[in-house]
């Protein structure tokens, strides 16, 4: 989320210059008590400036982290 409330979806594309491990997107089902980890990459246009918050919504819960 940027200062103007712009929202940008996570990129499910993979590129060689993205950090590893990548967060598993396609076809992954995580059961209760299990976890997955990896980097989630966001493609934000340069004209939008610096991100001020990260909002993660898994469909049943939403989490927000303010970025310094």
N, C-alpha and C positions, 0 to 999 in steps of 0.2 A: 504494500500500500504506500503510495507516495503522499506528499503534502496536500494534493488536491483530491484525495480519496481514490486515486487511480488504482485499479486492481489488475494484477497480471497472473495468469494461470501458470502453474509449474510446467516446465517443459518435459514432455515424456520422450523427446528425441534424445538420442545419444550421439555424442561427437567425441572425437579423440582428445579434444582439449578440455572436456569436462572433468572435474575431479572424480576419482574413484574412492570408495565403491559408490556406484550409482544406486539411488533408492529404487527398489523393484516396483515398476508400474504395471506392466501388461501381464494379465493373467495370474497375478499373485493374490492368494486369499490367505489372510492372517487370522487364525483362530484365537479365541479368548485365551489369554495367558501366554500367547506367543508374541514375538516382536520381530521387527525388521528394522534394519538401519542402513543408512547410506545418505549421500548428498542429494538434496532436491535443488535443482537449478531453475532459476527464473530468468527469463529474457525480458529485460526492461529497457525500453527505448531511451537513449542518452538524453533526449530532450525533456524527459520526465523528471530528471534529477535523482537525488538520493532517496532510497526507500526509508521510511520512518517507522514502519511496523510490518510484522509478518503475521498473517492470519492463516491458521490451518483449520480446515473444516473437513471432518471425515464423514459427514452426513448425519451423525447423531450428536456430535459435540464440536464445539468451536474453541480454539485456543488462540490467544493473541500475545505476541511478544513485541514490545516497543524496542526499536533499535536505536542505539546511541549514536 
